[in-house]
Amino acid sequence: MHISISGTTDTAVLSPGDNMSDISAIHIANTHDSDEVLVDLYISLLSESGRAASTFYIMKGHKIEKGGYVNLNSPILKFYNGEGGSGLYVVLNNSDSSVDVLVKK
């Protein structure tokens, strides 16, 4: 599964109910032509009202240089992503920032 993300809006890489609970790796590449990017990657549990109830950061303000990337392989990436479960989100630091995110089961 892959997604291209740009701007400063929190973007769901995996929404609750996508059923990709057994993630083995996440690859995030900076695709901006000239600048570094700061990346927040987090898991969010939703309350019954559909609002974020708890946020757990995997990365907070992680700098990826121009042309750089980060690979994450860890048991912490395994979380319940089924109906009523958690989502995986990315937010970037600048409106012109951009990354590609690949998620591997």
N, CA, C and O atoms as CSV, one atom per row, in Angstrom:
chain,resi,resn,atom,element,x,y,z
A,1,MET,N,N,0.838,-1.158,0.000
A,1,MET,CA,C,0.000,0.000,0.000
A,1,MET,C,C,0.894,1.236,0.000
A,1,MET,O,O,1.908,1.260,0.697
A,2,HIS,N,N,0.541,2.240,-0.755
A,2,HIS,CA,C,1.348,3.458,-0.794
A,2,HIS,C,C,0.453,4.684,-0.919
A,2,HIS,O,O,-0.679,4.606,-1.396
A,3,ILE,N,N,0.988,5.811,-0.479
A,3,ILE,CA,C,0.261,7.072,-0.539
A,3,ILE,C,C,1.266,8.209,-0.645
A,3,ILE,O,O,2.329,8.163,-0.026
A,4,SER,N,N,0.934,9.224,-1.426
A,4,SER,CA,C,1.728,10.453,-1.498
A,4,SER,C,C,1.029,11.504,-0.643
A,4,SER,O,O,-0.187,11.676,-0.729
A,5,ILE,N,N,1.801,12.201,0.177
A,5,ILE,CA,C,1.245,13.169,1.119
A,5,ILE,C,C,1.971,14.492,0.928
A,5,ILE,O,O,3.186,14.526,0.733
A,6,SER,N,N,1.206,15.591,0.986
A,6,SER,CA,C,1.818,16.916,0.959
A,6,SER,C,C,1.015,17.837,1.869
A,6,SER,O,O,-0.152,17.579,2.166
A,7,GLY,N,N,1.657,18.912,2.305
A,7,GLY,CA,C,0.982,19.887,3.149
A,7,GLY,C,C,1.016,19.531,4.622
A,7,GLY,O,O,1.667,18.571,5.033
A,8,THR,N,N,0.305,20.323,5.406
A,8,THR,CA,C,0.367,20.203,6.861
A,8,THR,C,C,-0.884,19.573,7.481
A,8,THR,O,O,-1.029,19.577,8.704
A,9,THR,N,N,-1.772,19.041,6.671
A,9,THR,CA,C,-2.975,18.395,7.192
A,9,THR,C,C,-2.654,16.977,7.650
A,9,THR,O,O,-1.948,16.246,6.955
A,10,ASP,N,N,-3.167,16.585,8.813
A,10,ASP,CA,C,-3.019,15.204,9.273
A,10,ASP,C,C,-3.687,14.297,8.240
A,10,ASP,O,O,-4.865,14.465,7.925
A,11,THR,N,N,-2.932,13.343,7.720
A,11,THR,CA,C,-3.412,12.477,6.653
A,11,THR,C,C,-3.402,11.030,7.105
A,11,THR,O,O,-2.405,10.542,7.638
A,12,ALA,N,N,-4.521,10.344,6.888
A,12,ALA,CA,C,-4.617,8.929,7.243
A,12,ALA,C,C,-3.866,8.096,6.213
A,12,ALA,O,O,-4.212,8.092,5.032
A,13,VAL,N,N,-2.845,7.400,6.666
A,13,VAL,CA,C,-2.171,6.401,5.832
A,13,VAL,C,C,-3.013,5.132,5.866
A,13,VAL,O,O,-3.228,4.484,4.842
A,14,LEU,N,N,-3.482,4.791,7.056
A,14,LEU,CA,C,-4.432,3.688,7.255
A,14,LEU,C,C,-5.562,4.207,8.125
A,14,LEU,O,O,-5.321,4.683,9.234
A,15,SER,N,N,-6.775,4.122,7.642
A,15,SER,CA,C,-7.936,4.522,8.436
A,15,SER,C,C,-8.430,3.341,9.249
A,15,SER,O,O,-8.233,2.196,8.841
A,16,PRO,N,N,-9.068,3.586,10.394
A,16,PRO,CA,C,-9.670,2.481,11.135
A,16,PRO,C,C,-10.615,1.706,10.221
A,16,PRO,O,O,-11.429,2.299,9.513
A,17,GLY,N,N,-10.506,0.399,10.241
A,17,GLY,CA,C,-11.327,-0.444,9.377
A,17,GLY,C,C,-10.636,-0.899,8.108
A,17,GLY,O,O,-11.213,-1.674,7.345
A,18,ASP,N,N,-9.408,-0.439,7.854
A,18,ASP,CA,C,-8.666,-0.871,6.659
A,18,ASP,C,C,-8.142,-2.302,6.786
A,18,ASP,O,O,-7.761,-2.911,5.786
A,19,ASN,N,N,-8.122,-2.835,7.990
A,19,ASN,CA,C,-7.715,-4.225,8.251
A,19,ASN,C,C,-6.298,-4.549,7.794
A,19,ASN,O,O,-6.062,-5.590,7.181
A,20,MET,N,N,-5.355,-3.656,8.092
A,20,MET,CA,C,-3.928,-3.913,7.838
A,20,MET,C,C,-3.187,-3.929,9.164
A,20,MET,O,O,-2.259,-3.147,9.372
A,21,SER,N,N,-3.593,-4.811,10.056
A,21,SER,CA,C,-3.049,-4.822,11.413
A,21,SER,C,C,-1.639,-5.384,11.501
A,21,SER,O,O,-0.915,-5.047,12.438
A,22,ASP,N,N,-1.229,-6.213,10.579
A,22,ASP,CA,C,0.079,-6.873,10.668
A,22,ASP,C,C,1.112,-6.174,9.802
A,22,ASP,O,O,1.616,-6.755,8.841
A,23,ILE,N,N,1.429,-4.931,10.136
A,23,ILE,CA,C,2.411,-4.158,9.375
A,23,ILE,C,C,3.812,-4.641,9.755
A,23,ILE,O,O,4.143,-4.758,10.935
A,24,SER,N,N,4.618,-4.917,8.744
A,24,SER,CA,C,6.002,-5.335,9.008
A,24,SER,C,C,6.997,-4.198,8.789
A,24,SER,O,O,8.073,-4.195,9.388
A,25,ALA,N,N,6.644,-3.219,7.926
A,25,ALA,CA,C,7.581,-2.127,7.637
A,25,ALA,C,C,6.844,-0.915,7.085
A,25,ALA,O,O,5.802,-1.031,6.440
A,26,ILE,N,N,7.421,0.252,7.361
A,26,ILE,CA,C,6.942,1.509,6.782
A,26,ILE,C,C,8.161,2.231,6.213
A,26,ILE,O,O,9.186,2.354,6.883
A,27,HIS,N,N,8.044,2.704,4.980
A,27,HIS,CA,C,9.115,3.452,4.310
A,27,HIS,C,C,8.554,4.840,4.010
A,27,HIS,O,O,7.495,4.965,3.394
A,28,ILE,N,N,9.262,5.880,4.444
A,28,ILE,CA,C,8.843,7.256,4.179
A,28,ILE,C,C,9.981,7.966,3.458
A,28,ILE,O,O,11.097,8.042,3.972
A,29,ALA,N,N,9.697,8.488,2.259
A,29,ALA,CA,C,10.715,9.170,1.447
A,29,ALA,C,C,10.335,10.631,1.246
A,29,ALA,O,O,9.188,10.942,0.925
A,30,ASN,N,N,11.294,11.517,1.434
A,30,ASN,CA,C,11.100,12.937,1.174
A,30,ASN,C,C,11.112,13.149,-0.336
A,30,ASN,O,O,12.103,12.835,-0.996
A,31,THR,N,N,10.026,13.676,-0.886
A,31,THR,CA,C,9.933,13.883,-2.333
A,31,THR,C,C,9.995,15.358,-2.721
A,31,THR,O,O,9.798,15.698,-3.887
A,32,HIS,N,N,10.267,16.233,-1.759
A,32,HIS,CA,C,10.393,17.660,-2.074
A,32,HIS,C,C,11.671,17.879,-2.867
A,32,HIS,O,O,12.679,17.219,-2.613
A,33,ASP,N,N,11.641,18.797,-3.823
A,33,ASP,CA,C,12.785,19.030,-4.705
A,33,ASP,C,C,13.997,19.641,-4.002
A,33,ASP,O,O,15.133,19.393,-4.407
A,34,SER,N,N,13.767,20.444,-2.945
A,34,SER,CA,C,14.913,21.172,-2.397
A,34,SER,C,C,14.992,21.255,-0.882
A,34,SER,O,O,16.010,21.712,-0.362
A,35,ASP,N,N,13.977,20.840,-0.154
A,35,ASP,CA,C,13.972,21.049,1.298
A,35,ASP,C,C,13.876,19.758,2.088
A,35,ASP,O,O,13.389,18.738,1.600
A,36,GLU,N,N,14.363,19.830,3.344
A,36,GLU,CA,C,14.135,18.756,4.298
A,36,GLU,C,C,12.666,18.801,4.728
A,36,GLU,O,O,11.967,19.781,4.472
A,37,VAL,N,N,12.210,17.744,5.375
A,37,VAL,CA,C,10.849,17.692,5.900
A,37,VAL,C,C,10.902,17.128,7.319
A,37,VAL,O,O,11.705,16.244,7.618
A,38,LEU,N,N,10.043,17.647,8.179
A,38,LEU,CA,C,9.864,17.098,9.516
A,38,LEU,C,C,8.574,16.301,9.504
A,38,LEU,O,O,7.531,16.796,9.078
A,39,VAL,N,N,8.651,15.061,9.976
A,39,VAL,CA,C,7.522,14.133,9.878
A,39,VAL,C,C,7.076,13.683,11.264
A,39,VAL,O,O,7.888,13.289,12.101
A,40,ASP,N,N,5.769,13.749,11.485
A,40,ASP,CA,C,5.146,13.096,12.633
A,40,ASP,C,C,4.406,11.882,12.096
A,40,ASP,O,O,3.641,11.991,11.137
A,41,LEU,N,N,4.630,10.732,12.707
A,41,LEU,CA,C,3.927,9.494,12.369
A,41,LEU,C,C,3.316,8.981,13.659
A,41,LEU,O,O,4.026,8.764,14.642
A,42,TYR,N,N,1.998,8.785,13.663
A,42,TYR,CA,C,1.360,8.383,14.901
A,42,TYR,C,C,0.172,7.457,14.672
A,42,TYR,O,O,-0.419,7.410,13.593
A,43,ILE,N,N,-0.150,6.725,15.731
A,43,ILE,CA,C,-1.321,5.859,15.772
A,43,ILE,C,C,-2.349,6.582,16.619
A,43,ILE,O,O,-2.025,7.105,17.685
A,44,SER,N,N,-3.594,6.613,16.149
A,44,SER,CA,C,-4.639,7.271,16.907
A,44,SER,C,C,-5.814,6.326,17.098
A,44,SER,O,O,-6.311,5.729,16.143
A,45,LEU,N,N,-6.253,6.200,18.350
A,45,LEU,CA,C,-7.449,5.438,18.682
A,45,LEU,C,C,-8.628,6.382,18.619
A,45,LEU,O,O,-8.525,7.528,19.058
A,46,LEU,N,N,-9.746,5.925,18.083
A,46,LEU,CA,C,-10.923,6.768,18.000
A,46,LEU,C,C,-11.878,6.463,19.141
A,46,LEU,O,O,-12.005,5.317,19.572
A,47,SER,N,N,-12.543,7.495,19.622
A,47,SER,CA,C,-13.584,7.294,20.622
A,47,SER,C,C,-14.861,6.854,19.910
A,47,SER,O,O,-14.902,6.792,18.681
A,48,GLU,N,N,-15.881,6.554,20.668
A,48,GLU,CA,C,-17.151,6.141,20.063
A,48,GLU,C,C,-17.756,7.243,19.209
A,48,GLU,O,O,-18.508,6.950,18.280
A,49,SER,N,N,-17.446,8.507,19.498
A,49,SER,CA,C,-17.976,9.624,18.713
A,49,SER,C,C,-17.194,9.825,17.417
A,49,SER,O,O,-17.557,10.677,16.607
A,50,GLY,N,N,-16.122,9.048,17.209
A,50,GLY,CA,C,-15.321,9.175,15.994
A,50,GLY,C,C,-14.209,10.191,16.103
A,50,GLY,O,O,-13.488,10.409,15.129
A,51,ARG,N,N,-14.042,10.819,17.250
A,51,ARG,CA,C,-12.947,11.765,17.466
A,51,ARG,C,C,-11.740,11.028,18.047
A,51,ARG,O,O,-11.881,9.989,18.692
A,52,ALA,N,N,-10.567,11.579,17.810
A,52,ALA,CA,C,-9.355,10.950,18.345
A,52,ALA,C,C,-9.401,10.951,19.870
A,52,ALA,O,O,-9.552,12.004,20.491
A,53,ALA,N,N,-9.273,9.783,20.463
A,53,ALA,CA,C,-9.293,9.662,21.914
A,53,ALA,C,C,-7.882,9.596,22.489
A,53,ALA,O,O,-7.616,10.142,23.559
A,54,SER,N,N,-6.990,8.933,21.783
A,54,SER,CA,C,-5.603,8.787,22.235
A,54,SER,C,C,-4.683,8.811,21.027
A,54,SER,O,O,-4.990,8.237,19.983
A,55,THR,N,N,-3.559,9.478,21.184
A,55,THR,CA,C,-2.563,9.553,20.122
A,55,THR,C,C,-1.244,9.018,20.658
A,55,THR,O,O,-0.792,9.410,21.734
A,56,PHE,N,N,-0.621,8.105,19.883
A,56,PHE,CA,C,0.648,7.503,20.258
A,56,PHE,C,C,1.642,7.730,19.125
A,56,PHE,O,O,1.487,7.187,18.031
A,57,TYR,N,N,2.664,8.538,19.397
A,57,TYR,CA,C,3.632,8.890,18.352
A,57,TYR,C,C,4.667,7.783,18.163
A,57,TYR,O,O,5.230,7.260,19.125
A,58,ILE,N,N,4.897,7.445,16.910
A,58,ILE,CA,C,5.989,6.554,16.526
A,58,ILE,C,C,7.205,7.419,16.212
A,58,ILE,O,O,8.329,7.076,16.578
A,59,MET,N,N,6.975,8.547,15.530
A,59,MET,CA,C,8.013,9.548,15.246
A,59,MET,C,C,7.387,10.919,15.461
A,59,MET,O,O,6.232,11.132,15.092
A,60,LYS,N,N,8.120,11.839,16.045
A,60,LYS,CA,C,7.629,13.204,16.254
A,60,LYS,C,C,8.722,14.167,15.826
A,60,LYS,O,O,9.794,14.207,16.431
A,61,GLY,N,N,8.451,14.953,14.772
A,61,GLY,CA,C,9.429,15.920,14.294
A,61,GLY,C,C,10.681,15.287,13.728
A,61,GLY,O,O,11.762,15.870,13.807
A,62,HIS,N,N,10.548,14.086,13.151
A,62,HIS,CA,C,11.721,13.390,12.592
A,62,HIS,C,C,12.143,14.060,11.282
A,62,HIS,O,O,11.354,14.165,10.343
A,63,LYS,N,N,13.400,14.510,11.235
A,63,LYS,CA,C,13.903,15.209,10.045
A,63,LYS,C,C,14.358,14.209,8.991
A,63,LYS,O,O,15.160,13.314,9.258
A,64,ILE,N,N,13.818,14.389,7.775
A,64,ILE,CA,C,14.273,13.615,6.619
A,64,ILE,C,C,14.854,14.625,5.630
A,64,ILE,O,O,14.145,15.497,5.129
A,65,GLU,N,N,16.132,14.497,5.360
A,65,GLU,CA,C,16.827,15.418,4.457
A,65,GLU,C,C,16.283,15.317,3.027
A,65,GLU,O,O,15.645,14.330,2.661
A,66,LYS,N,N,16.546,16.342,2.239
A,66,LYS,CA,C,16.195,16.329,0.818
A,66,LYS,C,C,16.739,15.039,0.189
A,66,LYS,O,O,17.923,14.734,0.331
A,67,GLY,N,N,15.892,14.296,-0.493
A,67,GLY,CA,C,16.307,13.054,-1.133
A,67,GLY,C,C,16.467,11.891,-0.176
A,67,GLY,O,O,16.846,10.797,-0.594
A,68,GLY,N,N,16.184,12.106,1.103
A,68,GLY,CA,C,16.375,11.066,2.108
A,68,GLY,C,C,15.115,10.251,2.372
A,68,GLY,O,O,14.049,10.512,1.813
A,69,TYR,N,N,15.272,9.269,3.232
A,69,TYR,CA,C,14.153,8.397,3.589
A,69,TYR,C,C,14.412,7.785,4.957
A,69,TYR,O,O,15.516,7.866,5.497
A,70,VAL,N,N,13.379,7.176,5.498
A,70,VAL,CA,C,13.491,6.424,6.742
A,70,VAL,C,C,12.722,5.117,6.556
A,70,VAL,O,O,11.627,5.097,5.995
A,71,ASN,N,N,13.319,4.029,7.040
A,71,ASN,CA,C,12.663,2.713,7.044
A,71,ASN,C,C,12.390,2.323,8.482
A,71,ASN,O,O,13.287,2.388,9.322
A,72,LEU,N,N,11.178,1.923,8.773
A,72,LEU,CA,C,10.804,1.494,10.117
A,72,LEU,C,C,10.412,0.030,10.075
A,72,LEU,O,O,9.483,-0.349,9.361
A,73,ASN,N,N,11.113,-0.788,10.833
A,73,ASN,CA,C,10.799,-2.212,10.988
A,73,ASN,C,C,10.781,-2.477,12.480
A,73,ASN,O,O,11.832,-2.474,13.120
A,74,SER,N,N,9.607,-2.705,13.043
A,74,SER,CA,C,9.521,-2.869,14.488
A,74,SER,C,C,8.209,-3.533,14.865
A,74,SER,O,O,7.200,-3.328,14.190
A,75,PRO,N,N,8.203,-4.327,15.934
A,75,PRO,CA,C,6.950,-4.907,16.413
A,75,PRO,C,C,5.941,-3.841,16.853
A,75,PRO,O,O,4.746,-4.127,16.924
A,76,ILE,N,N,6.394,-2.631,17.146
A,76,ILE,CA,C,5.489,-1.567,17.559
A,76,ILE,C,C,4.544,-1.149,16.433
A,76,ILE,O,O,3.528,-0.500,16.682
A,77,LEU,N,N,4.877,-1.519,15.200
A,77,LEU,CA,C,4.034,-1.172,14.061
A,77,LEU,C,C,2.780,-2.038,13.980
A,77,LEU,O,O,1.879,-1.742,13.196
A,78,LYS,N,N,2.708,-3.087,14.765
A,78,LYS,CA,C,1.551,-3.973,14.752
A,78,LYS,C,C,0.514,-3.440,15.735
A,78,LYS,O,O,0.752,-3.406,16.942
A,79,PHE,N,N,-0.626,-3.027,15.214
A,79,PHE,CA,C,-1.719,-2.517,16.034
A,79,PHE,C,C,-3.036,-2.917,15.370
A,79,PHE,O,O,-3.064,-3.244,14.184
A,80,TYR,N,N,-4.113,-2.890,16.132
A,80,TYR,CA,C,-5.413,-3.301,15.596
A,80,TYR,C,C,-5.957,-2.200,14.693
A,80,TYR,O,O,-6.231,-1.090,15.150
A,81,ASN,N,N,-6.113,-2.515,13.403
A,81,ASN,CA,C,-6.577,-1.567,12.400
A,81,ASN,C,C,-7.937,-1.968,11.841
A,81,ASN,O,O,-8.361,-1.456,10.806
A,82,GLY,N,N,-8.616,-2.879,12.521
A,82,GLY,CA,C,-9.937,-3.298,12.073
A,82,GLY,C,C,-11.005,-2.282,12.434
A,82,GLY,O,O,-10.701,-1.203,12.943
A,83,GLU,N,N,-12.252,-2.629,12.171
A,83,GLU,CA,C,-13.387,-1.761,12.486
A,83,GLU,C,C,-13.368,-1.390,13.969
A,83,GLU,O,O,-13.285,-2.270,14.826
A,84,GLY,N,N,-13.445,-0.100,14.274
A,84,GLY,CA,C,-13.405,0.363,15.649
A,84,GLY,C,C,-12.006,0.419,16.236
A,84,GLY,O,O,-11.845,0.675,17.429
A,85,GLY,N,N,-10.983,0.180,15.405
A,85,GLY,CA,C,-9.603,0.172,15.889
A,85,GLY,C,C,-8.902,1.494,15.667
A,85,GLY,O,O,-9.522,2.557,15.666
A,86,SER,N,N,-7.601,1.405,15.480
A,86,SER,CA,C,-6.750,2.587,15.347
A,86,SER,C,C,-6.427,2.876,13.889
A,86,SER,O,O,-6.538,2.003,13.027
A,87,GLY,N,N,-6.028,4.110,13.629
A,87,GLY,CA,C,-5.543,4.521,12.323
A,87,GLY,C,C,-4.097,4.949,12.425
A,87,GLY,O,O,-3.604,5.232,13.517
A,88,LEU,N,N,-3.413,5.000,11.294
A,88,LEU,CA,C,-2.021,5.438,11.205
A,88,LEU,C,C,-2.001,6.739,10.408
A,88,LEU,O,O,-2.525,6.801,9.296
A,89,TYR,N,N,-1.392,7.781,10.985
A,89,TYR,CA,C,-1.466,9.115,10.402
A,89,TYR,C,C,-0.085,9.737,10.253
A,89,TYR,O,O,0.843,9.424,10.999
A,90,VAL,N,N,0.027,10.637,9.257
A,90,VAL,CA,C,1.245,11.405,9.019
A,90,VAL,C,C,0.864,12.873,8.951
A,90,VAL,O,O,-0.166,13.232,8.380
A,91,VAL,N,N,1.701,13.721,9.537
A,91,VAL,CA,C,1.572,15.166,9.365
A,91,VAL,C,C,2.971,15.721,9.106
A,91,VAL,O,O,3.946,15.298,9.726
A,92,LEU,N,N,3.050,16.673,8.180
A,92,LEU,CA,C,4.322,17.281,7.778
A,92,LEU,C,C,4.393,18.715,8.289
A,92,LEU,O,O,3.375,19.288,8.678
A,93,ASN,N,N,5.591,19.296,8.289
A,93,ASN,CA,C,5.792,20.595,8.915
A,93,ASN,C,C,5.512,21.801,8.037
A,93,ASN,O,O,5.248,22.875,8.578
A,94,ASN,N,N,5.553,21.692,6.717
A,94,ASN,CA,C,5.355,22.854,5.843
A,94,ASN,C,C,4.300,22.570,4.784
A,94,ASN,O,O,4.097,21.426,4.377
A,95,SER,N,N,3.632,23.636,4.346
A,95,SER,CA,C,2.572,23.470,3.351
A,95,SER,C,C,3.098,22.948,2.017
A,95,SER,O,O,2.345,22.344,1.253
A,96,ASP,N,N,4.389,23.175,1.723
A,96,ASP,CA,C,4.946,22.665,0.467
A,96,ASP,C,C,5.764,21.386,0.652
A,96,ASP,O,O,6.400,20.921,-0.293
A,97,SER,N,N,5.756,20.816,1.856
A,97,SER,CA,C,6.453,19.545,2.092
A,97,SER,C,C,5.721,18.404,1.406
A,97,SER,O,O,4.509,18.465,1.199
A,98,SER,N,N,6.476,17.350,1.051
A,98,SER,CA,C,5.844,16.184,0.427
A,98,SER,C,C,6.665,14.927,0.699
A,98,SER,O,O,7.895,14.959,0.718
A,99,VAL,N,N,5.954,13.821,0.908
A,99,VAL,CA,C,6.582,12.525,1.135
A,99,VAL,C,C,5.770,11.440,0.445
A,99,VAL,O,O,4.584,11.613,0.164
A,100,ASP,N,N,6.423,10.331,0.181
A,100,ASP,CA,C,5.750,9.111,-0.226
A,100,ASP,C,C,5.863,8.133,0.939
A,100,ASP,O,O,6.930,7.986,1.535
A,101,VAL,N,N,4.759,7.467,1.256
A,101,VAL,CA,C,4.721,6.512,2.355
A,101,VAL,C,C,4.326,5.150,1.783
A,101,VAL,O,O,3.308,5.026,1.102
A,102,LEU,N,N,5.136,4.139,2.064
A,102,LEU,CA,C,4.819,2.769,1.666
A,102,LEU,C,C,4.676,1.916,2.924
A,102,LEU,O,O,5.517,1.965,3.821
A,103,VAL,N,N,3.602,1.136,2.975
A,103,VAL,CA,C,3.333,0.275,4.117
A,103,VAL,C,C,3.326,-1.166,3.630
A,103,VAL,O,O,2.649,-1.500,2.657
A,104,LYS,N,N,4.080,-2.013,4.309
A,104,LYS,CA,C,4.192,-3.420,3.923
A,104,LYS,C,C,3.629,-4.300,5.021
A,104,LYS,O,O,3.956,-4.130,6.196
A,105,LYS,N,N,2.784,-5.240,4.636
A,105,LYS,CA,C,2.248,-6.219,5.584
A,105,LYS,C,C,3.258,-7.298,5.840
A,105,LYS,O,O,2.996,-8.220,6.613
